[in-house]
Amino acid sequence: MGSLDEHVASEPAERGGLQVGVGGVERPAEGDLAARDDLHLGAVRGRGRLEPLAADGDLAGHHAREIRAQMGSGDDRGDAVGFVGVHHRDGRLEVGRSVVDPGQDMAVQVDHAVSGHGVGTRALRLERTGGGFVRRWTAPGARRSTFDGAAPSPVGPLALTGRIPVTDSAKVHAVSQPMETTTSQEPTEAPPASAGPAAAGRPPRLARLLGRLDAAGALLPGALVLFFSFQAGGFFPGATGTAAGVLAVVLALRATLAERPFASLSGPIVLVAAALSGYAAWILVSSAWSDAPGRALLEFNRTLLYLLAFLLCATLAWNRRRLAVAVRGLVVAFYVVCLTGWATRVAPDLFEVAPGAAPDRLSYPLTYWNAQGLVAALGVVFAVHLAASAREPRWVRALGAAAVPLLASTLYFTFSRGAILAAIAGLVAYAFLLHSRGLLTGGLAVLPPTAVALVVSFGAGRLATVDARSATAVAQGHDVALGVALCTVAGLVLRLVADRWLDGPLHRVALPPAARRPVRAGAWAAVLALLVAVPLALGAPAYAERQFERFVAGTSTPTDDQRTRLLNPGNNGRLDQWAVALDAWRGEPVRGTGAGTFQLQWNQYRELDLNVVDAHSLYAETLSDLGIVGFALLIGALGALLVSVAWRGHRRRRSAGGIDRSLDVVIVAALLTWFVHAGLDWIWEMPAVTVWVFALGGIALAARVPARGPASPGRNARVAIGIGLLVLAVVPFQVASSQAALDESVRALKSSPQDCPRVIDAGLRSLAAVSARPEPWELIAYCDIGEGEPKLAIQAARNAIARDPLNWEFHYALALVSGAAGEDPRPHARRALELNPRNTLVQGAVKAFEDAKRRNWPRIARRLPLPGS
């Protein structure tokens, strides 16, 4: 374990400070420490001399499973005061530390461990009794913690005024109660904040259940990512509605059963929730002028999912361990999704995917390559954090380094330029904001294996073509699998080696306090000069100008070999899509054209023969659909989330010596990764890559909650909130039910032979769940005409048009059933052509009806293909 110098006396306190001590001995040997099984604090005077604290009872011989604490200071200068504590058990040295603001009398909890050993939650009630003023807490290394005194006089003694043993997770004794002896050797966490004071009035089983649910809540972001990833990314309303309904029910149960379910809600959470709720409401209101309530309802359902995920996670009281678990869970989820898709690319002979998957770009399981690329990009950012963070246990750092090669290989095989750009932006932001020494050792473990994995992946040329399932491609894929597997092992070994022989010496290197600021300034100046000088010397400005001109002029990218697209700046039609979106916004600058209506605008005004549903930019599409009001609400919610996470991380860093710095920094970097990609693609419609933004954001913004406090709000109010949430859950469940029936109707229509009775029955069930949807009426119209009910068919087609009047498909359907009924189809066909002038299907229908005689209309109408057939 090393000498105690590494843990408690390795840095002199020049002006006095508080440092970890054992008993009253000066630099005791490891054997002396091993003989004790209790918690101690010591005050440092001079060079490494440890003096015991005054206490109203002997600590020796007692083993506290938890010590509830408060710290106070009479100083009102706004500087933070803190403490550290060391506990020895079973040959392990465990450290807890925290800080509070002066002038406050508040409970603090500690959940930090050295060497990766969990210690539960520990805290102390400390009271300043005289001398000096502790101004700043520093943590020079992961294995030592020191308070530096700001005043010339040494720090006076701190008196331990109260201790609390916690022998039952459902009970918290009074602060003034003397410590009792307990024989348990396992630390116990504090009772869940939501359970109220000692879970008053709650049966012990219910209190324990609520506590376990709180602990499991940290895994919710990763669980949602996994669920949606294997549901086509969550693009279709069925998966979105089911998940939103379940989240609403869980939140309702929590609001009703928990004693203080909303105690962790903070000001930033209320701000983000208010903006997101306003955005959801505006989506529903927009159906008033778009005349397409079905589209608005589906968009509302998706936004409701994000809002519920945010609120549910925000009710979990903040602590560092919970946030760290949430980040680890996300990395596991991203890795599982990437491993599943990557396996289908390198071993298509062993892992087959649906026939509709892209043959030349990795898109499984999300079914969209750019979204799959973003999953890999986010996984890289979070995994690099795990590999570089000094706060993570050794095994977590090793696994984080081992995960990066496969994640990077997955990102490459998607050939998603936007995802690669977003990953670079996220990694640069993480390195710039963190500038930690752990990046050096983490980089040594991550960069070489990842570079080799990418070189091996690039060499498999057949996997970048439509011939990715040929015998040659399969052989190349197996070579890639072996190479990436070896790189994974190499990353694991390199990180363990760095942990063993590099991290310790690197963290022990410390500049004199007076030299730190000049050295940092000089280093940053050198880095900035390098970043400016090298690109200028290489002609970067001229190169950037040429690439921008190619981006503006190029509308397509090569498809024969997807590797060439990585260096091709063609915009692939995005500029045209953004232009249509901005033109629609200029026509309706305040309210927009209505939620979900960009597809209608694109069909009518596009100049490219390219079928798209979304504008490939969240920001451009929001302006088009919802105007400046909707755009302001959305940017307000996302901006408040990003700024609040960054600001809270900054405050924690200043007040807690940086103990949470890397966690907050990686969340900010990951959010920036998502924000960059959101400007280039329609990832808002893919919950698999978006829901984590709000779920993890809720956990990060939740407030610390003391274990004791009054129930709030009152029981009647909580029951009312629960009932309201249950009523709200009806909407997404209805959407999910409607989508399931609609899918059944589509399958019956496409079956051979066509099963029209089942088409009509399923369509009516879909309408019974959500009457605003037009698609069931279209299917019913086609089957009515086949069943010899022309009047019913025409009425069904008109019902579809009434629910989405600017959709060309329903006018085309009316033209077909009218022609089959012997009525004039030409006005309806012309209207369909006006709404989609570049559609070859409609062009052919117009020409066929215009050139034919009246008696031939029924025959022509029955032979024309249906949309999507």
PEFEN-V682719 format. One record per pair of residues at least 12 apart in sequence whose C-alpha atoms are under 7 Angstrom apart, sorted by the first residue. I is the first residue (numbers start at 1). J is the second residue. D is the distance in whole Angstrom. If there is no record, write none. Layout:
I;J;D
I;J;D
This chain:
3;30;7
4;27;7
4;29;7
4;30;7
6;143;7
6;144;7
7;143;5
7;144;5
8;20;5
8;21;6
8;144;6
9;48;5
12;47;5
12;48;6
13;46;6
13;47;6
13;148;7
14;46;7
15;148;7
15;149;6
15;152;6
15;153;7
15;154;6
16;44;6
16;45;6
16;46;6
16;148;6
16;149;5
16;154;5
16;155;6
17;43;7
17;44;6
17;146;7
17;147;5
17;148;5
17;149;5
17;154;7
17;155;6
18;42;7
18;43;5
18;44;5
18;146;6
18;147;5
19;42;6
19;43;6
19;44;6
19;84;7
19;145;7
19;146;5
19;147;7
20;41;6
20;42;6
20;84;6
20;85;6
20;86;6
21;40;6
21;41;5
21;42;4
21;50;6
22;40;6
22;41;7
22;42;7
23;40;7
23;52;6
24;50;6
24;51;5
24;52;5
25;50;7
26;49;6
26;50;6
34;88;7
34;91;6
36;88;7
37;63;7
37;88;6
37;89;6
38;59;7
38;60;6
38;62;6
38;63;5
38;87;6
38;88;7
39;85;7
39;86;6
39;87;5
40;85;6
40;86;6
41;53;6
41;85;6
43;157;6
45;154;7
53;157;6
53;158;6
53;159;6
54;158;7
54;159;5
54;160;6
55;159;6
55;160;5
55;161;6
56;160;7
56;161;6
62;181;5
63;181;6
63;182;6
64;165;5
64;182;7
65;165;6
65;166;6
65;167;7
65;187;5
65;188;6
66;121;6
66;122;5
66;164;6
66;165;5
66;166;5
66;188;7
67;122;5
67;123;5
67;124;6
67;163;5
67;164;5
67;165;6
68;122;7
68;123;5
68;124;6
68;125;7
68;163;7
68;164;6
68;175;7
69;107;6
69;108;6
69;123;5
69;124;4
69;125;4
70;105;6
70;106;5
70;107;4
70;108;6
70;124;6
70;125;4
70;126;6
71;100;7
71;105;6
71;106;7
71;125;6
71;126;5
71;127;6
72;102;6
72;103;6
72;104;6
72;105;5
72;127;6
73;102;5
73;103;5
73;104;7
73;128;7
74;102;7
74;103;5
75;102;6
75;103;6
76;102;6
76;103;6
78;101;7
78;102;6
79;101;6
79;102;6
79;135;6
80;99;6
80;100;6
80;101;5
80;102;6
80;135;6
80;136;6
80;655;6
81;99;5
81;100;6
81;101;6
81;102;6
81;134;6
81;135;6
81;136;7
82;98;6
82;99;4
82;100;6
82;137;7
83;97;6
83;98;6
83;99;6
84;96;6
84;97;4
84;98;7
84;145;7
85;97;6
93;114;7
94;113;5
94;114;5
94;117;7
94;119;7
95;112;6
95;113;5
95;114;6
96;110;5
96;111;6
96;112;5
96;113;6
96;122;7
97;110;6
97;112;7
98;110;6
98;656;6
99;655;6
99;656;5
107;706;6
108;123;6
109;121;6
109;122;6
109;123;5
110;122;5
110;123;6
111;321;7
114;142;7
114;143;6
115;393;6
116;392;7
116;393;4
116;394;6
119;187;6
120;187;5
120;188;6
120;189;5
121;189;5
121;190;6
124;163;7
125;160;6
125;161;6
125;162;6
126;158;6
126;159;6
126;160;5
126;161;6
127;158;6
127;159;6
127;160;7
128;158;5
128;159;7
129;156;7
129;157;6
129;158;6
129;159;7
130;156;5
130;157;7
131;153;7
131;154;7
131;155;5
131;156;4
132;149;7
132;151;5
132;153;5
132;154;6
132;155;5
132;156;6
133;149;6
133;150;6
133;151;6
133;155;7
134;147;7
134;148;6
134;149;5
134;150;6
134;155;7
135;148;7
135;149;6
135;150;5
136;148;6
137;656;7
137;657;5
138;657;5
139;657;6
141;507;5
141;508;7
142;390;7
162;175;6
162;176;5
162;177;7
162;178;7
163;175;6
163;177;7
163;178;6
163;179;5
164;177;7
164;178;7
164;179;6
165;179;6
165;180;6
169;188;7
169;189;7
169;190;6
169;191;5
170;191;6
170;198;5
170;199;6
170;204;7
170;207;7
171;198;4
172;198;6
191;211;7
191;707;6
192;211;5
192;214;7
192;707;7
193;260;7
193;317;6
193;705;6
193;706;7
193;707;5
194;258;5
194;259;6
194;260;5
194;261;5
195;207;6
195;210;7
195;258;6
195;259;5
195;260;6
196;259;5
196;260;6
196;707;7
196;708;6
196;709;6
196;711;6
197;707;6
197;708;4
197;709;6
214;316;6
217;313;7
218;322;6
218;323;7
218;325;6
218;326;5
219;326;5
219;329;6
221;326;7
221;330;6
221;692;5
221;695;5
221;696;6
222;329;5
222;330;4
222;333;5
225;333;6
225;688;5
225;689;7
225;692;7
226;333;6
226;337;7
228;687;6
228;688;5
229;337;7
229;365;6
229;366;5
229;688;5
230;365;6
230;366;6
232;365;7
232;366;5
232;367;6
233;366;5
233;686;5
233;687;6
233;688;5
234;686;6
234;687;5
234;688;6
235;685;6
235;686;5
235;687;7
237;298;7
237;735;7
237;736;6
237;739;6
238;735;7
238;736;4
238;739;5
238;740;6
239;736;7
240;302;6
240;305;7
241;301;6
241;732;4
241;733;6
241;735;6
241;736;5
242;732;6
242;733;6
242;736;6
244;304;7
244;305;5
244;308;7
244;732;6
245;729;5
245;730;7
245;732;5
245;733;5
247;308;6
247;309;7
248;308;6
248;725;6
248;726;6
248;729;5
249;725;7
249;726;6
249;729;7
251;312;6
252;722;4
252;723;7
252;725;5
252;726;6
253;722;7
255;718;6
255;721;7
255;722;6
256;718;5
256;719;5
256;722;6
259;711;5
260;711;5
260;712;5
261;315;6
262;315;6
263;705;7
264;314;7
264;315;6
264;316;7
264;317;5
264;702;5
264;703;5
264;704;6
264;705;6
265;314;6
265;315;6
265;702;6
265;703;6
266;702;6
266;703;6
268;644;6
268;701;7
269;701;6
272;637;5
272;640;6
272;641;6
273;307;7
275;633;5
275;634;7
275;636;6
275;637;5
276;307;7
276;633;7
276;634;7
276;637;6
278;633;7
279;630;6
279;633;5
279;634;6
280;300;5
280;303;6
280;304;7
282;630;7
283;296;6
283;299;7
283;300;6
283;595;6
284;296;6
284;297;6
284;300;6
286;594;5
286;595;6
287;594;6
287;595;7
289;594;7
290;593;6
290;594;5
291;803;7
291;804;6
291;805;7
292;803;5
292;804;5
293;772;6
293;803;7
294;772;5
294;773;5
295;595;6
295;596;5
296;595;5
296;596;6
299;595;7
299;596;7
301;732;6
306;691;6
306;694;6
309;694;6
309;695;5
310;694;5
310;695;5
310;697;7
310;698;5
311;698;6
313;695;6
313;698;5
313;699;5
314;698;4
314;699;5
314;701;7
314;702;5
315;702;7
316;699;7
316;702;7
317;702;6
317;703;6
317;704;5
317;705;6
318;699;7
318;702;5
318;703;5
318;704;5
319;704;7
320;660;7
323;699;6
323;700;7
324;663;7
331;379;6
331;382;6
331;383;6
334;375;6
334;376;7
334;379;5
335;379;7
335;407;7
338;376;6
338;407;6
338;410;6
341;362;7
341;364;5
341;365;6
342;410;6
345;362;7
346;474;7
346;477;4
346;478;6
346;480;7
346;481;6
347;474;6
347;477;6
347;478;6
348;469;6
348;474;7
349;474;7
359;466;5
359;468;6
360;463;7
360;464;5
360;465;5
360;466;5
360;468;6
361;413;6
361;414;5
361;415;7
361;464;7
362;413;6
362;414;5
363;414;7
369;414;5
369;416;7
370;414;7
370;416;5
370;419;7
371;683;7
371;689;7
372;414;7
373;411;5
373;414;6
373;416;6
373;419;5
374;419;5
375;689;6
376;407;5
376;408;7
376;410;6
376;411;5
377;411;6
377;419;6
377;420;7
377;423;5
378;423;7
378;670;6
379;407;7
380;404;6
380;407;6
380;408;7
381;423;7
381;426;6
381;427;6
381;670;7
382;666;7
383;400;5
383;401;7
383;403;7
383;404;6
384;400;6
384;401;7
385;666;6
386;400;5
387;400;5
387;401;5
387;442;5
388;438;5
388;439;5
388;441;7
388;442;4
389;438;6
389;662;6
390;438;6
397;495;7
398;492;5
398;495;5
398;496;6
399;492;6
401;445;6
401;446;5
401;491;5
401;492;6
401;495;7
402;488;5
402;489;6
402;491;5
402;492;5
403;488;7
404;446;7
404;450;7
405;449;6
405;450;4
405;453;6
405;484;6
405;487;6
405;488;6
406;484;6
408;450;7
408;454;7
409;453;6
409;454;6
409;457;6
415;562;7
415;566;7
417;566;6
418;677;6
418;680;7
419;677;6
422;673;5
422;676;6
422;677;6
423;673;6
425;673;6
426;669;5
426;670;6
426;672;6
426;673;5
427;669;7
429;669;5
430;665;6
430;666;6
430;669;5
433;665;6
434;662;6
434;665;6
441;498;6
441;503;7
442;495;7
445;491;5
445;494;5
445;495;5
446;491;6
449;487;5
449;490;6
449;491;6
450;487;7
453;483;6
453;484;5
453;487;6
456;480;6
456;483;7
457;480;6
460;476;5
460;477;7
464;561;6
464;562;5
464;563;6
465;560;6
465;561;5
465;562;6
547;569;6
550;569;6
550;570;6
551;569;5
551;570;5
551;571;5
552;571;7
554;570;4
554;571;6
555;570;5
555;571;5
555;572;4
555;573;5
556;570;6
556;571;6
556;572;4
556;573;7
557;570;6
557;572;6
574;616;7
577;615;5
578;615;6
578;620;6
580;602;6
580;605;7
580;606;7
581;598;7
581;615;7
581;620;6
581;621;6
581;624;5
582;620;7
582;624;6
584;624;5
585;623;6
585;624;4
585;627;6
588;627;7
589;627;5
589;628;6
590;627;5
590;628;5
590;629;6
591;626;5
591;627;4
591;628;7
591;629;6
592;623;7
592;624;5
592;625;5
592;626;4
592;627;4
593;624;6
593;625;5
593;626;6
594;625;5
594;626;6
595;625;5
595;626;6
596;625;6
597;625;6
598;614;6
598;615;7
598;621;7
598;624;7
598;625;6
599;612;7
599;613;5
599;614;6
600;806;7
600;807;6
603;835;7
603;836;5
604;834;7
604;835;5
604;836;5
604;837;6
609;838;7
614;682;6
615;682;7
616;680;6
616;681;4
616;682;5
617;678;6
617;679;4
617;680;5
617;681;5
617;682;6
618;678;6
618;679;6
618;681;7
618;682;6
618;684;7
619;679;6
641;697;7
642;668;7
642;671;7
645;664;7
645;668;7
645;700;7
645;701;6
646;664;7
646;668;6
649;661;6
649;664;5
671;693;7
734;769;5
734;770;6
735;769;7
735;770;6
737;766;7
737;769;6
738;766;4
738;767;7
738;769;5
738;770;6
739;766;7
741;762;5
741;763;6
741;765;6
741;766;5
742;762;6
742;763;6
742;766;6
742;776;6
744;762;6
745;758;7
745;759;4
745;762;5
745;763;6
756;783;5
759;780;7
760;780;5
763;776;5
763;780;7
772;803;6
773;803;7
774;800;4
774;803;5
774;804;7
775;800;7
777;796;5
777;797;6
777;799;6
777;800;5
778;796;7
778;797;6
778;800;6
778;810;7
778;813;7
780;796;7
781;793;4
781;794;7
781;796;5
781;797;6
782;817;7
785;817;6
790;821;5
793;817;6
794;814;6
794;817;6
794;818;6
797;810;6
797;813;6
797;814;5
798;814;7
806;835;7
808;832;5
808;835;5
808;836;6
809;867;7
811;828;5
811;829;7
811;831;7
811;832;5
812;828;7
812;829;6
812;832;6
814;828;6
815;828;5
815;829;5
816;861;5
819;857;5
819;858;5
819;861;5
820;857;7
820;858;4
820;859;7
820;861;5
820;862;6
821;858;6
822;857;6
822;858;6
826;846;7
826;849;6
826;850;7
829;842;7
829;845;7
829;846;6
830;846;6
